[in-house]
Amino acid sequence: MKIYRKKEGLSQATLAEKSGSAPNYIALIEAGKKFPSLSMLEKIAAALNIDALDLFDKNSLLSINTESLKTKLIDSLTNLVTEIMDDTSIIEKD
C-alpha cells in the first residue's frame, strides 16, 4: 500500500482523508499491525486509483503450504476415524 501511496504522491494524512480514515490507521495498516475491513480496503484502493486486489501479493495468495495442508488433513481424518471407531465399539458392546 505504501508503494502505491508514494507513487500517487500522497501522504498518509492525504490518503486517510481521501479514504475516510485516520492517518494513524493508515500508518498501522502500512506497518502490518492492522488489517482493514473489505469496505475500507476498497476505499483505500479507490483513493490510490488501483484495484483492491493490487494491494495483495498475488504470488503468496496462490502458494499453498502443502505440508501443513497434508498434516491438517491427516489429523482431521484420524480424528474422524477415531470417533467412528469409538461410536462403533459402543454399539457393539450393547
N, C-alpha and C positions, 0 to 999 in steps of 0.2 A: 504494500500500500504506500509505503514511504517513497518508493521509487516513482510510482505514478504521481504522487502528490508533488514531488520535486520537479518531475517532468512538466507538470502543469504550472509550475512556478507558484505553488500555493504554500502558505504557512499552515501549521496545524490549526491555528485560530481561524484562518480563512476557510479551510476545509470543514472545520466544525460548524462554522456559520452557514456554509452552503448546504451542509447535510443535516442541519438542525440538531447538532450535538454540542458537546462542550470540548474545549481544547485539551483538557486533561484526559478526557475519554479517548480522544484520537491518539494521544501520546501512549496511553495504556494499551490500545489496540496495536499500535506500531511496535511496542515493546514485547508484545506477545503475552501480556498479563490479563487481557480481557479479549473476549470474542463477541463481536456484535451480533444482534439478532438478524434474522434474514431481512427484515424490512429495513433495518439500519444499514446493513451491508449493501442493499440495493440503493439506498440514498447516498451512501458514500461513493459507490461506483458511478452513479449519475453525476455527482459533483466532480468526479475525476474524468468524466466523459469516456468511461470504459464499461464493458460488460462485467457484471459481478463475478463471473467465472474467471475473469482475468486476474482477480485477486488471489487465486489459488494456484499452487504449483501443480499443474496437470500431471506431471510425471509421478509425483508422490500420490496423487489421487488414484492413479492406475496401478501402482505397485501394491502387491499383496504379500504379506509375510506368510508364506506357505507353511513354514514350520509351526508357527503359532496357530495357524488355522488347523493344521493336522492334529496338534495337541488338543485343542479345544474340541474338535470333532471326536477324537478317540475318547476323551474324558466324558463327553456327553453320551456317547454310545455305551461306554462302560457303565455309567450310572443308570442308564435306561435298562440295560440287560440285568443289572443287579436288582433293580426294582421289580422287574418282571419275574426274576427267579425267586425273589422273596415272596411275592404275591402267589406264585405257583406253589411254593413249598407250604404256605399256609393252607391253601385249598386242598392239597394232597393229604395233609395231616388230618383233616376232618373226615 
